[in-house]
Amino acid sequence: MRRALLSSLVLGLLGCSAVSKGSALSAVPSREPGMFVSTGGAPAPYVTLGFVQVRGYGVQVAGFADVGHATLDGPIRNALLAEAARMGGNGVIHVEFLDENPSTEIERAQAAANSIQNLASGRGGVEQKDRYVTVTGEVIRFEGAAR
Amino acid sequence: MRPLATLMLLLSGCTASTFTRLPAPEASRPFITAEGLPAGTAYDSVGIVQVTRRGVLVFGFADPAGTELDAALADLEMEARKAGADGVVNARVVKQPWTLAERIAGAVLFFAPFPSEVTMTGELVRLRRESAGGVK
């Protein structure tokens, strides 16, 4: 107990940063056909069809293996675009995203070390952490063929 | 004790603010903006990115882990450089600042450091050569 408290304090004092990355969205003007996706506005006249929010859930196992859809790409490439297509849209603009609880490098290393220690001692199992990513956007349909 | 706490709150108010100044624009430095690019600017998306810094506030004020806005801004700029982007557009900040009263309470309760976290998100972009001159 004391060791856990001490290590938490040390981690807090040291601090650390976590970086979450996702793949490229659409270029302006768009280079390829298909769904237009941007964190900004639309480059051509459009009609707003509605708004969509998706929340990806995943589990981080032993600090390093990510299982599920708690990445930035997962909810955008899968659920968000699928919902937009279902609404009849051909674009999602003003996309906002938030990886709600990313792990810093130190936290990942600590989870991995704890998992190894637990397995080696036969007490407890592999550490798991629930992960969530939320993405919202405005679903649009371009007027005419202009993009 | 209670009147003292009330007085502390009244003196400090209940508003917490935090800010960071952007460095002066330089040609070699990625730009960071909370807006999109001006209409008609051609660009390629390089990707989306989120940087998060997490630590604790010691004695209510000391921030050894660097969880203020300027640290997140520096991280975001570094990610833009690493990705070869010209800048970051539609940048957003998520941070829960502590009020002065809470920080004073943190100084009194020094044995219980406050958690502190800052997050910045944005889209990394590379300007197409034909429009690069008009934006920076």
Boltz contact constraints between the chains, C-beta under 6 A:
constraints:
  - contact:
      token1: [A, 12]
      token2: [B, 55]
      max_distance: 6.0
  - contact:
      token1: [A, 12]
      token2: [B, 56]
      max_distance: 6.0
  - contact:
      token1: [A, 12]
      token2: [B, 113]
      max_distance: 6.0
  - contact:
      token1: [A, 13]
      token2: [B, 64]
      max_distance: 6.0
  - contact:
      token1: [A, 15]
      token2: [B, 55]
      max_distance: 6.0
  - contact:
      token1: [A, 15]
      token2: [B, 65]
      max_distance: 6.0
  - contact:
      token1: [A, 17]
      token2: [B, 51]
      max_distance: 6.0
  - contact:
      token1: [A, 17]
      token2: [B, 53]
      max_distance: 6.0
  - contact:
      token1: [A, 17]
      token2: [B, 75]
      max_distance: 6.0
  - contact:
      token1: [A, 18]
      token2: [B, 52]
      max_distance: 6.0
  - contact:
      token1: [A, 19]
      token2: [B, 51]
      max_distance: 6.0
  - contact:
      token1: [A, 20]
      token2: [B, 50]
      max_distance: 6.0
  - contact:
      token1: [A, 21]
      token2: [B, 47]
      max_distance: 6.0
  - contact:
      token1: [A, 21]
      token2: [B, 49]
      max_distance: 6.0
  - contact:
      token1: [A, 22]
      token2: [B, 47]
      max_distance: 6.0
  - contact:
      token1: [A, 22]
      token2: [B, 48]
      max_distance: 6.0
  - contact:
      token1: [A, 23]
      token2: [B, 47]
      max_distance: 6.0
  - contact:
      token1: [A, 24]
      token2: [B, 45]
      max_distance: 6.0
  - contact:
      token1: [A, 24]
      token2: [B, 46]
      max_distance: 6.0
  - contact:
      token1: [A, 24]
      token2: [B, 47]
      max_distance: 6.0
  - contact:
      token1: [A, 25]
      token2: [B, 45]
      max_distance: 6.0
  - contact:
      token1: [A, 27]
      token2: [B, 44]
      max_distance: 6.0
  - contact:
      token1: [A, 27]
      token2: [B, 45]
      max_distance: 6.0
  - contact:
      token1: [A, 28]
      token2: [B, 43]
      max_distance: 6.0
  - contact:
      token1: [A, 39]
      token2: [B, 90]
      max_distance: 6.0
  - contact:
      token1: [A, 39]
      token2: [B, 123]
      max_distance: 6.0
  - contact:
      token1: [A, 40]
      token2: [B, 36]
      max_distance: 6.0
  - contact:
      token1: [A, 40]
      token2: [B, 90]
      max_distance: 6.0
  - contact:
      token1: [A, 41]
      token2: [B, 36]
      max_distance: 6.0
  - contact:
      token1: [A, 72]
      token2: [B, 48]
      max_distance: 6.0
  - contact:
      token1: [A, 99]
      token2: [B, 50]
      max_distance: 6.0
  - contact:
      token1: [A, 102]
      token2: [B, 52]
      max_distance: 6.0
  - contact:
      token1: [A, 104]
      token2: [B, 54]
      max_distance: 6.0
